[in-house]
Every structure is written in structure tokens, then in C-alpha cells.
């Protein structure tokens, strides 16, 4: 995974440097010199380390969401498109809880009983608990009765559940708060930046909240890998994923294991929602739509069903999107800017499905069959 991540970073960096070299003495280079007072090559090289750091942060956000998709698909070979709304539920629970804590003076004031990190952890755990519970309810009500149906039927059900949960969040927020969007309260030192190193007079730094996202995503991946590969529950999950009828004959409660899989996927989605709100601050009932689609793209890119592949796919996608958002306006002289970066995210989904549908780390479909 580390090799793939480094390789993708190096390839993208070399590609941008090559473009800077080719357009150095053109109108594009002159435009950069006029706007920023440095050559196109110098501008590219000076901004490259910070772009890599920002891409890594965004990649970990996508990876945290993608783990939930991958967990469910690995057992049921079913894409839970309602996972993006489970993610949104986790985000709203975490943000509303922190807003309540702040309103009662528990955080951000002189009477604060715990540090900001502990309050964030409480909100994170609450988001995981509610999102995980909701995922189990969704599986029990909307998916389990359709388990023997053709593949298209539960897929349509998942889309219906997704729309239902979006409107449910909107209804609850409009009734309780009178507005559809919420802002993560400012507290602690999460917005502070930690300087890493200086290059050419430019300081490369990282926000504390970005560092929290990275560490949390790695902890989730390591914990999930341990759960799946080194515990009795994990063995049961792998047995159900491999052969459901045989697992049932061996005494494994298949329904319980599938519900547990949704619980795990939901808790991961809830955690990702709180982390997303911490990183990007503003959320609304539709907050899960685009991050969910991009996380699904990351899961497919890495090899859906492969936990490490989900992390890899998220990092690669985050890097690609950040590079596009930073340098596209430069090399198009402002004609196309960061608003077109989604083209790369969904373009890579199409390319992967055409040329390598099993993803970077997934098994060949014919071998698995």
C-alpha cells in the first residue's frame, strides 16, 4: 500500500513538473509570472509539497468513508448506497452534540470539565453508535427481506433508503433547529497549523484537525484488519463471505453476522461523518452524496472488498483531486478551475471499470468465482 501511495504521488508530481517545463516559455508561463511574480516551474515546485499534504488529508477522508462500503460488499457483494446517508447521520449527531456541549458551557469556556480532544472523542463515539444502530435497522427492514431477490431489487431498495434518510434528516433539522445546515462549532486548537518544513521560503504545514483525520483513518483500518483477521467474529464474517450456506451448516448465525457487518460498516461511516464535519465544518442533509460517491470510487479503485485497497484508493483519489484543483486553473489560464476537479474523480471510476474492474488490489472476478 505504501509503495502504491508513493508511486501515485511521484507520478502525479512528475506529470505536473513536466507540464510546467513544457509550458514554461508560453503564454501560460507568462501569465503565472505576471500573477505571482515567479516562473511557472518555481511556482509549481514551491506549491508541490503543500499540495501533496492536502491531497493526503483528503485521501484519508475518502478512505474513512470507503471502509464502510468495502466492509459490507466483502460479505454480501452488495453496494450499500445508503451508506452515504449513514455517514451524514454520524456527522449530524456529532455536530449537534458538540453544539449542545458548547451551549451548556461544557466546551470552549472556563468551566470546561474536559479538554477539547475528549469532547471530540465523545461526539465521535456518539456518531458511531447512532450511525451503527441505524445501519443495522436499515439492514433488518430494507435489505434482509430482499436477500434472496435478484441483485437489482436490493440495489433499488438501497437508493430508496438513501432518499428516505436524506429527507428524514432534513425534516428533523427543520423541526428542531429551523435550518437545514449546521456548522461545526469552533473550539480547541483544531484549526491551528503545525509547520513541518520550509522550502524556498514557503512553509509546508498541516492543520491539527487534518492530522486527527489521518490518525483516525489509520486506526480504523488497523482495528478493522485486526477484527476481520484475528478474532472469532472476523473468522465468522470471512466464513459467511466465502460460503453462506456452508457457514450456516457449521453453526454460524448468518443473520447475526450480516447484521454485525452492517453495524461495523455503520460505525465506520458515522466516525467518517464526524471527521468530515471536523475537517470541512459545514454539513447539510445532502452532505453524504458527493463524498459518498467519491468514496465509492475510491473503494472501486482500490479493489472493493479489500480493506487496504479502500485506503489506497482514497489516497490516490484525494491526491488526484487536489492536484487537479490546484493546478488546473494555472495550466488553463483560468478557463477551467477547481470546480472541474470532480471530472477526474468520476473519470477514473469509468477507466477503472473498463480496464481493471477488480481494482488495484482486488481479486480477479473469475478467480473468486
C-alpha positions as CSV (number, residue, x, y, z in Angstrom):
1,X,0.0,0.0,0.0
2,X,2.8,2.4,0.9
3,X,4.5,1.6,-2.4
4,X,1.3,2.3,-4.4
5,X,0.8,5.6,-2.5
6,X,4.3,6.8,-3.0
7,X,4.2,5.8,-6.7
8,X,1.0,7.7,-7.3
9,X,2.4,10.8,-5.6
10,X,5.6,10.6,-7.6
11,X,3.7,10.0,-10.9
12,X,1.4,13.0,-10.3
13,X,4.3,15.2,-9.2
14,X,6.4,14.3,-12.3
15,X,3.4,14.9,-14.6
16,X,2.8,18.4,-13.2
17,X,6.6,19.2,-13.3
18,X,6.7,18.0,-17.0
19,X,3.7,20.3,-17.8
20,X,5.4,23.2,-16.1
21,X,8.6,22.5,-18.1
22,X,6.7,22.3,-21.4
23,X,4.6,25.5,-20.8
24,X,7.4,27.5,-19.2
25,X,8.0,29.7,-22.2
26,X,4.4,30.0,-23.4
27,X,1.6,32.3,-22.6
28,X,0.8,30.1,-19.6
29,X,4.2,30.7,-18.1
30,X,4.0,34.5,-18.7
31,X,0.6,34.6,-17.1
32,X,1.9,32.9,-13.9
33,X,4.9,35.2,-13.8
34,X,2.6,38.2,-14.1
35,X,0.2,37.0,-11.4
36,X,2.6,35.5,-8.9
37,X,6.0,37.1,-9.7
38,X,7.8,33.8,-10.2
39,X,8.3,31.4,-13.1
40,X,5.8,28.6,-13.8
41,X,8.4,26.0,-12.8
42,X,9.2,27.7,-9.5
43,X,5.5,28.2,-8.7
44,X,4.9,24.5,-9.4
45,X,7.8,23.3,-7.2
46,X,7.1,25.7,-4.3
47,X,3.5,24.6,-4.0
48,X,4.0,20.9,-4.7
49,X,4.8,19.8,-1.0
50,X,1.7,21.5,0.3
51,X,-0.4,20.1,-2.5
52,X,0.8,16.6,-1.6
53,X,0.0,17.1,2.1
54,X,-3.5,18.4,1.3
55,X,-4.1,15.6,-1.1
56,X,-3.1,13.1,1.6
57,X,-5.5,14.6,4.0
58,X,-8.4,14.5,1.5
59,X,-7.5,10.9,0.6
60,X,-7.8,9.8,4.2
61,X,-11.3,11.4,4.4
62,X,-12.4,9.4,1.4
63,X,-10.7,6.3,2.7
64,X,-12.5,6.5,6.1
65,X,-15.9,6.6,4.2
66,X,-14.8,3.8,1.7
67,X,-14.1,1.4,4.5
68,X,-17.8,1.1,5.2
69,X,-18.6,0.3,1.6
70,X,-15.9,-2.2,1.5
71,X,-16.9,-4.0,4.7
72,X,-20.5,-4.6,3.5
73,X,-19.5,-5.6,0.0
74,X,-16.9,-8.0,1.2
75,X,-19.7,-10.1,2.9
76,X,-22.7,-9.6,0.8
77,X,-21.3,-8.5,-2.6
78,X,-23.8,-5.7,-2.4
79,X,-23.3,-1.9,-2.8
80,X,-25.0,-0.2,0.1
81,X,-25.7,3.2,-1.5
82,X,-27.5,4.2,1.7
83,X,-24.0,4.3,3.4
84,X,-23.6,7.9,2.4
85,X,-26.7,8.8,4.5
86,X,-25.4,6.7,7.4
87,X,-22.3,8.9,7.1
88,X,-24.5,12.0,7.1
89,X,-26.3,10.8,10.3
90,X,-23.0,10.4,12.1
91,X,-21.9,13.9,11.0
92,X,-25.2,15.5,12.3
93,X,-25.1,13.6,15.6
94,X,-21.5,14.6,16.3
95,X,-22.1,18.3,15.3
96,X,-25.4,18.6,17.2
97,X,-23.8,17.1,20.3
98,X,-20.8,19.5,20.2
99,X,-23.2,22.4,19.6
100,X,-25.1,21.3,22.7
101,X,-21.9,20.9,24.7
102,X,-20.9,24.4,23.7
103,X,-24.3,25.9,24.5
104,X,-24.2,24.5,28.0
105,X,-20.7,25.8,28.5
106,X,-19.0,22.4,28.7
107,X,-16.5,23.3,26.0
108,X,-14.8,26.5,25.0
109,X,-15.3,28.1,28.4
110,X,-13.6,28.4,31.7
111,X,-15.9,25.8,33.2
112,X,-14.9,23.1,30.7
113,X,-14.5,19.8,32.5
114,X,-12.5,18.1,29.8
115,X,-10.2,19.1,27.1
116,X,-11.4,19.7,23.6
117,X,-10.0,16.3,22.4
118,X,-12.1,14.4,24.9
119,X,-15.3,16.2,23.9
120,X,-14.5,15.4,20.3
121,X,-13.9,11.8,21.2
122,X,-17.3,11.7,22.9
123,X,-19.0,13.2,19.8
124,X,-17.2,10.7,17.6
125,X,-18.3,7.7,19.7
126,X,-21.9,9.0,19.8
127,X,-21.9,9.4,16.0
128,X,-20.5,5.9,15.6
129,X,-23.2,4.5,17.9
130,X,-26.2,6.1,16.3
131,X,-24.9,5.5,12.7
132,X,-24.1,1.9,13.5
133,X,-27.6,1.4,15.0
134,X,-29.2,3.0,12.0
135,X,-27.2,0.8,9.7
136,X,-28.5,-2.4,11.5
137,X,-32.1,-1.1,11.3
138,X,-31.7,-0.4,7.6
139,X,-30.4,-3.9,7.0
140,X,-33.1,-5.5,9.0
141,X,-36.0,-3.6,7.5
142,X,-34.9,-2.8,3.9
143,X,-32.4,-5.4,2.9
144,X,-33.0,-8.7,4.8
145,X,-36.4,-9.4,3.3
146,X,-34.9,-9.0,-0.2
147,X,-31.8,-11.1,0.4
148,X,-33.0,-13.9,-2.0
149,X,-34.2,-11.5,-4.6
150,X,-32.4,-10.6,-7.9
151,X,-29.4,-8.2,-7.4
152,X,-31.3,-5.2,-8.9
153,X,-34.0,-5.3,-6.2
154,X,-31.9,-4.6,-3.1
155,X,-29.9,-2.0,-5.1
156,X,-33.2,-0.1,-5.8
157,X,-34.1,-0.5,-2.2
158,X,-30.8,1.0,-1.1
159,X,-31.4,4.0,-3.4
160,X,-34.9,4.4,-1.9
161,X,-33.5,4.2,1.7
162,X,-30.9,6.8,0.7
163,X,-33.6,9.3,-0.3
164,X,-35.7,8.5,2.7
165,X,-32.9,9.1,5.1
166,X,-31.9,12.4,3.4
167,X,-35.5,13.7,3.8
168,X,-35.7,12.4,7.4
169,X,-32.6,14.3,8.3
170,X,-33.9,17.4,6.6
171,X,-37.3,17.1,8.4
172,X,-35.7,16.6,11.8
173,X,-33.3,19.5,11.4
174,X,-36.1,21.8,10.1
175,X,-38.4,20.9,13.1
176,X,-35.7,21.1,15.8
177,X,-33.4,23.9,14.6
178,X,-35.3,25.7,11.8
179,X,-32.5,25.3,9.3
180,X,-31.1,22.6,7.0
181,X,-27.4,23.1,7.5
182,X,-25.2,23.1,10.6
183,X,-21.7,24.4,11.4
184,X,-19.2,22.6,13.4
185,X,-18.5,24.8,16.5
186,X,-15.1,26.3,16.8
187,X,-13.3,25.1,20.0
188,X,-9.9,23.8,21.0
189,X,-6.9,24.3,18.8
190,X,-8.1,22.1,15.9
191,X,-7.7,24.9,13.3
192,X,-4.1,25.6,14.3
193,X,-1.4,24.6,11.8
194,X,1.7,22.7,12.6
195,X,4.7,23.7,10.5
196,X,6.5,20.8,9.0
197,X,9.4,22.2,7.0
198,X,10.3,25.2,4.8
199,X,11.2,25.1,1.1
200,X,12.1,28.1,-0.9
201,X,10.7,30.4,1.7
202,X,7.3,28.6,1.7
203,X,6.3,26.8,4.9
204,X,4.6,23.4,4.5
205,X,2.2,22.8,7.3
206,X,-0.7,20.7,8.4
207,X,-3.8,21.6,10.4
208,X,-4.3,19.7,13.6
209,X,-7.7,18.6,12.5
210,X,-6.2,17.2,9.3
211,X,-3.7,15.2,11.4
212,X,-6.6,13.9,13.5
213,X,-8.4,12.7,10.4
214,X,-5.3,10.8,9.2
215,X,-4.6,9.2,12.5
216,X,-8.2,8.2,13.0
217,X,-8.4,6.7,9.5
218,X,-5.3,4.6,10.1
219,X,-6.6,3.5,13.5
220,X,-9.9,2.4,11.9
221,X,-8.1,0.4,9.1
222,X,-5.7,-1.3,11.6
223,X,-8.6,-2.1,14.0
224,X,-10.8,-3.4,11.2
225,X,-8.0,-5.5,9.8
226,X,-7.4,-7.0,13.3
227,X,-11.1,-7.6,13.8
228,X,-11.5,-9.4,10.5
229,X,-8.3,-11.4,10.5
230,X,-7.6,-12.2,14.2
231,X,-10.8,-12.6,16.1
232,X,-13.6,-15.2,16.2
233,X,-16.1,-12.6,14.9
234,X,-13.8,-11.9,12.0
235,X,-13.5,-15.6,11.2
236,X,-17.3,-15.9,11.2
237,X,-17.5,-12.8,8.9
238,X,-15.0,-14.3,6.5
239,X,-16.8,-17.7,6.5
240,X,-20.1,-16.0,5.7
241,X,-18.5,-14.0,2.9
242,X,-16.9,-17.2,1.5
243,X,-19.9,-19.5,1.6
244,X,-23.1,-18.6,3.3
245,X,-24.9,-22.0,3.3
246,X,-21.8,-23.8,4.5
247,X,-21.3,-21.3,7.2
248,X,-24.8,-21.8,8.4
249,X,-24.3,-25.6,8.5
250,X,-21.2,-25.1,10.6
251,X,-23.4,-23.4,13.3
252,X,-22.7,-19.7,12.4
253,X,-25.8,-17.5,12.8
254,X,-25.6,-15.9,9.3
255,X,-28.3,-13.2,10.0
256,X,-26.4,-12.1,13.2
257,X,-23.1,-11.9,11.3
258,X,-24.6,-9.9,8.5
259,X,-26.2,-7.5,11.0
260,X,-22.9,-7.2,12.7
261,X,-21.2,-6.4,9.4
262,X,-23.7,-3.6,8.9
263,X,-23.1,-2.5,12.4
264,X,-19.3,-2.3,11.8
265,X,-19.8,-0.6,8.5
266,X,-22.2,1.9,10.0
267,X,-19.9,2.8,12.9
268,X,-17.1,3.4,10.4
269,X,-19.4,5.6,8.4
270,X,-20.5,7.5,11.5
271,X,-16.9,8.1,12.5
272,X,-16.1,9.3,9.0
273,X,-19.1,11.7,9.2
274,X,-17.8,13.3,12.4
275,X,-14.3,13.6,11.0
276,X,-15.6,15.1,7.8
277,X,-17.6,17.7,9.7
278,X,-14.4,18.5,11.8
279,X,-12.4,18.9,8.6
280,X,-14.9,20.8,6.4
281,X,-17.0,22.5,9.1
282,X,-20.3,22.8,7.2
283,X,-22.8,20.0,6.8
284,X,-26.4,19.6,5.4
285,X,-28.8,16.7,4.8
286,X,-27.1,16.0,1.4
287,X,-23.6,16.2,2.8
288,X,-23.1,12.5,2.2
289,X,-23.9,12.5,-1.6
290,X,-20.7,13.6,-3.3
291,X,-18.3,12.3,-0.6
292,X,-20.1,9.0,-0.7
293,X,-19.8,8.8,-4.5
294,X,-16.1,9.6,-4.3
295,X,-15.6,7.1,-1.5
296,X,-17.3,4.5,-3.6
297,X,-15.0,5.5,-6.5
298,X,-12.0,5.1,-4.1
299,X,-13.3,1.6,-3.0
300,X,-13.6,0.5,-6.6
301,X,-10.2,2.0,-7.5
302,X,-8.5,0.1,-4.6
303,X,-10.5,-3.1,-5.1
304,X,-13.9,-3.1,-3.5
305,X,-14.0,-5.7,-0.7
306,X,-10.3,-5.2,0.1
307,X,-9.8,-3.1,3.2
308,X,-6.3,-2.0,2.4
309,X,-7.4,-1.2,-1.1
310,X,-10.0,1.2,0.2
311,X,-7.3,3.2,2.0
312,X,-5.1,3.1,-1.1
313,X,-7.9,4.1,-3.4
314,X,-8.9,7.0,-1.1
315,X,-5.3,8.3,-1.0
316,X,-4.9,8.1,-4.8
317,X,-8.2,9.8,-5.4
318,X,-7.5,12.5,-2.9
319,X,-4.1,13.2,-4.5
320,X,-5.6,13.3,-8.0
321,X,-8.4,15.7,-7.0
322,X,-6.1,18.0,-5.1
323,X,-3.6,18.2,-7.9
324,X,-6.5,19.0,-10.4
325,X,-8.0,21.6,-8.1
326,X,-4.6,23.3,-7.6
327,X,-3.0,23.3,-11.0
328,X,-5.9,23.1,-13.5
329,X,-6.6,26.9,-13.4
330,X,-2.9,27.5,-13.9
331,X,-2.5,25.4,-17.0
332,X,-5.8,26.5,-18.5
333,X,-5.1,30.2,-17.7
334,X,-8.3,30.4,-15.6
335,X,-10.6,28.8,-18.2
336,X,-11.2,25.7,-16.0
337,X,-10.6,25.8,-12.3
338,X,-11.1,23.8,-9.2
339,X,-14.8,23.5,-9.8
340,X,-14.0,20.9,-12.5
341,X,-11.9,18.6,-10.3
342,X,-14.8,16.1,-10.0
343,X,-14.3,15.2,-13.6
344,X,-11.1,13.4,-12.6
345,X,-12.8,11.6,-9.7
346,X,-15.6,10.1,-11.9
347,X,-13.4,9.8,-15.0
348,X,-11.1,7.5,-13.1
349,X,-14.1,5.4,-12.0
350,X,-15.0,4.9,-15.6
351,X,-11.5,4.0,-16.6
352,X,-11.1,1.5,-13.7
353,X,-14.3,-0.2,-14.5
354,X,-13.3,-0.6,-18.2
355,X,-9.7,-1.6,-17.9
356,X,-9.3,-3.1,-14.4
357,X,-12.7,-3.8,-12.8
358,X,-11.2,-5.7,-9.9
359,X,-9.3,-2.5,-8.8
360,X,-5.6,-2.1,-7.9
361,X,-5.6,-4.7,-5.1
362,X,-8.8,-6.7,-5.7
363,X,-9.0,-10.3,-6.8
364,X,-9.8,-11.2,-10.4
365,X,-13.6,-11.9,-10.6
366,X,-13.1,-15.2,-12.5
367,X,-10.6,-16.4,-9.8
368,X,-13.0,-15.5,-7.0
369,X,-15.9,-17.3,-8.7
